């Protein structure tokens, strides 16, 4: 049987070992945030007195939906500039893959837009009129939410797709000249620690 003095000594040794481990972890944590400052955008300090951080899957001002983060711009630009602006944020103009995604984007746009429209990553070909997402996927392979189905037999000119909040999320896509000045919805994958 251990004496109380040897138990106390054993507890002190364990405490010292845990203290050393904690110090090593704190040094590693500090080094990680120093070497990779972008982590501060995902894990900002939550409590300034303790330095505690709260991590999240999306950047500040981005909203998580499914496995994507979305950003709704306040400024306006043409379609191609919108692509570049989204790329500068590490993303692209939004592509809609599911009805759930469409409904979410519609509701978010409705709550933020004050009647404005938002560019989607959707563009028609001036050659044959086919619609394609900016990720290269043909529109015909995905759900569609047009107010009026675009005419692909008429005049061949490049058009882009916009989401305009109204009464029905299932009928909120419209065609526009790609040179128009609209807000944009950017998307990027959520951050993961895997």
N, C-alpha and C positions, 0 to 999 in steps of 0.2 A: 504494500500500500504506500502511495505517495504521501509524503508529509506536506503540510500546508506550505512550507517554504519552497519545496521543489515544485509544487503546483503553481505557486506564484512566479517562480523563475520560468517555468514552461510557458505561462501566459504572457510574461514579459517578452520572451523570445518570439512567440507568435505575433504579438503586437508589433514588435520591431520589424519582423518579416513583412507583415501587412503594410506597415508604414513605408518600407522600402519599395514594395510593389506599387503602392499608390504614387509615390514620387516618380518612379519610372514611367508609369502610365501618364502622369501629368506632363512629363517632359516629352513623351512621344506625341501626346495630344497637341501640345504647343508647337512642336516641330512640324506636325502635319498641317496645321493651319497657317504656319509661316511659309512652308514650301508650296502650298496650294491655296493661295488667297481666295480663289473662287469659292472655296468651301464656305467662306463667311456669308455668301449670298444664300446658301441653302441652310446654314446652321448659324444664324445670328445669335449674339449674346442676348439671352432672355432676362438675366438678372445681373445687373452691372456690379453689384456688391460681391456676388459669389463667382461671377464669370460663367455661370451656367448657361449652356446653349440649348436651343430647341431646334431640332432639325425638321425639315419638311421636304416633300418630294418636288415642290415647285418653287421657283424664284418669287420674290416679293412682287406683287401686282399680277401674278399669274394664278389661274384657278385650275385645280385638279378635276378631271373628269375621266373616269376609267384609267387608262395607262398614259394619258396625255395631259399636258399642262397647256392652258390657253391664255392668250393675252389679247385684250381688246384695246386697240389704240384710241387715242383721243384726237390725234392729228390725222390729216388726210394726205393721200398720195395717189398716183396712178397705179395700175396693177403691177407693172414690172418693178417700179420703185418700192412698192409694198413687199414684193418678193425679196428684194435686197435688204429692206429694213428688217424683215423677219429673220433673214439669214444672219444679219449682224447681231441678232439676239440669240443665235444658235438654233433657229427653227426654220419654219416655212409658213406660207399662207395656208390656212387650215384646209384639210381635206376631210370630207365627211364619209365615214364608212358604214355607219349604222343609223337607224331611226332614232335610237336613244341619244346618240351624239348630236344629231340634227335638232332634236327637241331641246337638249341642254343649251346648245349654241343660240338657238332662237330665243329662249327665255332670257339668257344672259344679255343678248343684244337688245332685247325688248326693254330690259330694266336699265340699260346704260345709254341707249342710243339717242334719246330725245328725237326720234324719227329718222335718224341717219341710217344709211346702209353700210354694210361691211363687205369688203372683197373676200371671196373664197378662192382657194387655189384651183380654179376651174376656168379653162379657156378653150375656145373652139379653134379649129384649124381653118386658116384662110383658104387652104387647098381643097379640102373635101367637106368641111363643116362639122367634122366629128368633134365631140367634146372629150376633153382629157383633163385629169387632175394633174397638178404640178409634180406629183411623184411618178408620173408616167402611166398611171392606171386609166384605162378607158372608162368614161362615165357609164356606159351601157352595162358595165359589170357591177354597178353599185346602185343602192336606192337613190331615187331622184325626188326632188321636192319643188318642182317648177310651178309657178303661178300659171304660166302658159308655156306649153312645150315649145322649145325653140324650133324655128323653121330651118331645116338643113338643106332645103331644095332651092331656096331663094338666092339672093346676092351673096357672094363669097367674100366675107370680110371677117377679120378677127374680132371676136367678141369675148368678153370675160363674164364670169358669173359673180353675182352679188347676193347676199342675204339681206332682205329688207323685212324687219319685224312688222307684223300686221296682226290679223285676227287668227291665222291658222298656220302653225309651223309646217304643215304638210304642203303648203302653197306659198313659200316665202323666197324662192329663188327667182331671180330675174336676170335678163341679159343686159349688158351695158357695154358701151365703148370702153376699151381697155385704157384709154387715155383719161377717163373721168377721174375726178378727185374724190376718193371715198376713204373712210376708215378701213381698218383691216383687222382680221382675226389671225393671230399667229399661233402656231402650235409647236410643241416640242415634246419629246418623251420625258416622262417623269424621272427624277433622279432615283438611283437605286444603289444600295450598298452591296449588292451581290457581285 
